[in-house]
């Protein structure tokens, strides 16, 4: 029987590069592909997708988003509604929906950036300025 070699670190690196949780574009990309990433856990047995989703959920919970930010993320990314449809449901303007989404994404990315910096400092020792 032949053996198949799988480079787990390259797969993990690919997900980290495609969906960096400490960058706005990474959070947006993850949310835009959330259904696909969830499916990867089961269709491919992708452990890295599970870890990515767990890290994301943790940061969502610890970021303390406002209720309106949570609602707009849910309706826009989870329910695949347009910003205009979300605006109508929440009885706010489309511009307000856009602002809530952008602010939430920015807060999540900022939280993860700070967490990365804390981890780096704890491993390498904090450098005095």
Helices and strands as residue ranges (DSSP letters): H 8-18, H 24-32, H 34-43, H 47-62, H 67-73, I 74-78, H 83-90, H 94-124
